[in-house]
Amino acid sequence: MSETLNIAHRGARSLAPENTIAAAQRGVEAGADMWELDVQLTADDELIVMHDARLLRTSDARYRFPERRPWKVSEFSLSEIQALDCGSVQRARPLRSDSEWRRLGPGSGALRRRAGPHTAGGAAVH
């Protein structure tokens, strides 16, 4: 018998800014078994939790540093990234119920994975 896990992809990214503690908490509130996150390396060799290799989609880097296009994470120091607004540029809204989370489906920030003999590495995205 296989076990189905509910994995919050970048946290509950449709409910809070992705890859943030708030998104992880929303995922837990919604019943996620785990949180999948992404890590990038800054110019000064610090690890940060960030999905994209560029700061464009999830921060205000284009406004704060317009001359540094294309805003690669690897070209910014940790202190520069910490000075950015990486939350308000992402849409977030309160979770209404656990059943709402389940109805959100693809793109909701949650992945359904099932471990079993037919899956590569023991996990398949559903």
C-alpha positions as CSV (number, residue, x, y, z in Angstrom):
1,M,0.0,0.0,0.0
2,S,1.3,3.5,-0.8
3,E,1.0,6.6,1.3
4,T,-0.2,9.9,-0.1
5,L,1.6,13.0,1.2
6,N,0.4,16.6,0.9
7,I,3.5,18.7,0.3
8,A,3.3,22.5,0.4
9,H,5.2,23.6,-2.7
10,R,7.1,26.8,-1.6
11,G,4.7,26.8,1.3
12,A,1.1,27.7,0.7
13,R,2.2,30.1,-2.0
14,S,-1.3,31.1,-3.1
15,L,-2.1,32.1,0.5
16,A,1.1,33.9,1.6
17,P,4.3,35.0,-0.1
18,E,6.1,31.9,-1.3
19,N,9.1,30.4,0.5
20,T,8.3,32.4,3.7
21,I,7.6,31.3,7.2
22,A,4.0,32.7,6.7
23,A,3.6,30.4,3.7
24,A,5.0,27.4,5.6
25,Q,2.5,28.1,8.5
26,R,-0.4,28.4,6.1
27,G,0.6,25.0,4.6
28,V,0.6,23.4,8.1
29,E,-2.8,25.0,8.9
30,A,-4.1,23.6,5.7
31,G,-2.9,20.1,6.5
32,A,0.4,19.8,4.6
33,D,2.7,17.0,5.7
34,M,5.8,18.8,4.6
35,W,7.1,22.0,3.0
36,E,9.2,22.0,-0.2
37,L,11.5,25.0,-0.5
38,D,14.3,26.2,-2.8
39,V,17.7,27.6,-2.0
40,Q,19.9,30.1,-3.8
41,L,23.4,31.3,-3.2
42,T,24.1,35.1,-2.9
43,A,27.1,37.0,-4.2
44,D,28.7,36.7,-0.7
45,D,28.1,33.0,-0.6
46,E,25.2,33.0,1.8
47,L,22.2,30.6,1.3
48,I,18.8,32.1,1.1
49,V,15.3,30.5,0.6
50,M,14.3,31.6,-2.8
51,H,12.8,29.8,-5.8
52,D,13.9,32.0,-8.7
53,A,17.4,32.7,-9.8
54,R,16.4,36.3,-10.3
55,L,14.8,38.7,-7.9
56,L,12.3,40.2,-10.5
57,R,9.1,38.2,-9.7
58,T,9.2,38.1,-5.9
59,S,10.8,41.4,-4.9
60,D,11.0,45.1,-5.5
61,A,14.6,44.8,-6.8
62,R,13.7,46.4,-10.2
63,Y,12.6,49.6,-8.4
64,R,15.4,49.6,-5.8
65,F,18.2,48.6,-8.1
66,P,17.0,49.5,-11.7
67,E,20.6,49.6,-13.0
68,R,21.3,45.9,-11.9
69,R,19.1,44.2,-14.4
70,P,18.5,41.2,-14.7
71,W,18.6,41.1,-10.9
72,K,20.2,37.7,-10.4
73,V,20.3,36.5,-6.8
74,S,23.9,35.5,-7.3
75,E,24.9,39.1,-8.0
76,F,23.4,40.6,-4.8
77,S,24.8,40.3,-1.3
78,L,22.7,39.0,1.6
79,S,22.4,42.4,3.1
80,E,21.1,43.9,-0.2
81,I,18.5,41.1,-0.5
82,Q,17.4,41.6,3.1
83,A,16.7,45.2,2.3
84,L,14.3,44.3,-0.4
85,D,10.5,44.0,-0.1
86,C,10.0,40.3,-0.9
87,G,6.5,40.0,0.5
88,S,4.0,42.7,-0.6
89,V,4.7,42.2,-4.3
90,Q,3.3,38.7,-4.0
91,R,-0.5,38.2,-3.7
92,A,-1.6,36.8,-0.4
93,R,-5.0,36.2,1.2
94,P,-6.3,34.5,4.3
95,L,-7.1,30.8,4.3
96,R,-10.8,30.4,4.7
97,S,-10.9,26.6,5.5
98,D,-9.2,23.3,5.1
99,S,-11.7,22.3,2.4
100,E,-10.9,25.5,0.4
101,W,-7.2,24.4,0.4
102,R,-8.2,21.0,-1.0
103,R,-10.3,22.6,-3.7
104,L,-7.6,25.0,-4.9
105,G,-6.0,22.2,-6.9
106,P,-3.1,22.8,-9.4
107,G,-1.2,26.0,-8.7
108,S,-2.4,26.2,-5.2
109,G,1.0,25.8,-3.7
110,A,0.5,22.2,-2.7
111,L,1.7,19.1,-4.5
112,R,0.2,15.7,-3.9
113,R,2.8,13.0,-4.0
114,R,2.4,9.3,-3.7
115,A,5.3,7.0,-2.9
116,G,5.1,3.6,-4.5
117,P,6.8,1.1,-6.8
118,H,5.9,3.1,-10.0
119,T,7.5,6.3,-9.0
120,A,11.0,7.5,-9.7
121,G,12.8,8.1,-6.4
122,G,9.7,7.2,-4.5
123,A,7.6,10.3,-5.3
124,A,5.4,11.3,-8.2
125,V,3.6,14.7,-8.6
126,H,-0.2,14.4,-8.9
